């Protein structure tokens, strides 16, 4: 069952809103065309929070073994492929 995450977001007007998305466990984006950021993070949650701070981030993939977070912009991948060492957050919107 996919997990749903909710996280606080600050808009350009410094108003707090709430973003939400789902987790694709054991999958990573493929057919990538635009990587916003690739950085080291210690956890999947930290990766999600980094994505939430960038209004262009639509997807964030965390690699469990390498401890890397890769953030993608809108329409920057074509599909998900199996990768047992990855968790991918897919932003679904804001409230």
C-alpha positions as CSV (number, residue, x, y, z in Angstrom):
1,X,0.0,0.0,0.0
2,X,1.5,3.4,-1.0
3,X,2.1,5.8,1.8
4,X,0.8,9.4,1.6
5,X,2.9,12.2,3.0
6,X,1.8,15.7,3.9
7,X,4.4,18.4,4.4
8,X,4.3,22.2,5.2
9,X,5.3,24.5,2.3
10,X,6.1,28.2,2.2
11,X,4.8,30.1,-0.8
12,X,6.5,33.2,-2.3
13,X,4.2,35.2,-0.1
14,X,5.5,33.4,3.0
15,X,2.1,31.8,3.5
16,X,2.2,28.2,4.8
17,X,0.3,25.6,2.7
18,X,0.4,21.8,2.8
19,X,1.8,19.7,0.0
20,X,1.0,16.0,-0.4
21,X,2.1,13.1,-2.5
22,X,2.6,9.3,-2.6
23,X,5.5,7.0,-2.3
24,X,6.5,4.5,-5.0
25,X,8.4,1.9,-2.9
26,X,11.2,0.0,-4.8
27,X,10.9,2.2,-7.9
28,X,12.8,5.1,-9.5
29,X,12.2,7.5,-12.3
30,X,13.5,6.6,-15.8
31,X,13.7,8.5,-19.1
32,X,15.0,11.5,-17.2
33,X,15.4,14.8,-19.0
34,X,15.7,17.3,-16.2
35,X,17.4,16.8,-12.8
36,X,16.9,19.8,-10.5
37,X,19.3,18.6,-7.8
38,X,21.3,15.6,-6.7
39,X,22.6,15.6,-3.2
40,X,23.5,13.4,-0.2
41,X,20.7,13.0,2.4
42,X,20.5,10.7,5.4
43,X,16.9,9.7,5.0
44,X,13.9,9.5,2.7
45,X,12.1,12.1,4.9
46,X,14.9,14.6,4.4
47,X,14.7,14.0,0.7
48,X,11.0,14.7,0.7
49,X,11.5,17.9,2.8
50,X,14.1,19.2,0.3
51,X,11.6,18.6,-2.5
52,X,8.9,20.5,-0.6
53,X,11.2,23.6,-0.4
54,X,11.5,23.8,-4.2
55,X,8.3,24.8,-6.0
56,X,9.7,23.2,-9.2
57,X,10.2,19.8,-7.6
58,X,7.6,17.3,-8.6
59,X,9.4,14.0,-7.8
60,X,12.2,13.1,-5.5
61,X,14.0,9.7,-5.5
62,X,16.0,8.5,-2.5
63,X,18.6,5.7,-3.0
64,X,18.9,3.8,0.3
65,X,22.4,2.4,-0.3
66,X,24.1,5.5,-1.7
67,X,22.1,8.0,0.5
68,X,21.4,10.2,-2.4
69,X,18.4,12.3,-3.2
70,X,17.6,13.2,-6.8
71,X,14.9,15.8,-7.4
72,X,13.1,16.2,-10.8
73,X,11.0,19.0,-12.2
74,X,7.7,18.9,-14.0
75,X,7.4,16.3,-16.8
76,X,11.1,15.3,-16.3
77,X,10.7,11.5,-16.5
78,X,8.6,9.2,-18.6
79,X,8.0,6.2,-16.3
80,X,9.1,4.4,-13.1
81,X,11.3,1.3,-13.2
82,X,12.0,-1.3,-10.4
83,X,14.9,-0.6,-8.1
84,X,14.7,-2.3,-4.7
85,X,17.1,0.2,-3.1
86,X,15.0,3.3,-4.1
87,X,12.0,5.1,-2.7
88,X,10.4,7.8,-4.9
89,X,8.1,10.6,-3.7
90,X,5.6,11.8,-6.3
91,X,4.1,15.2,-5.4
92,X,0.4,15.2,-6.2
93,X,-0.6,18.7,-5.2
94,X,-1.1,21.3,-2.5
95,X,-4.0,22.2,-0.2
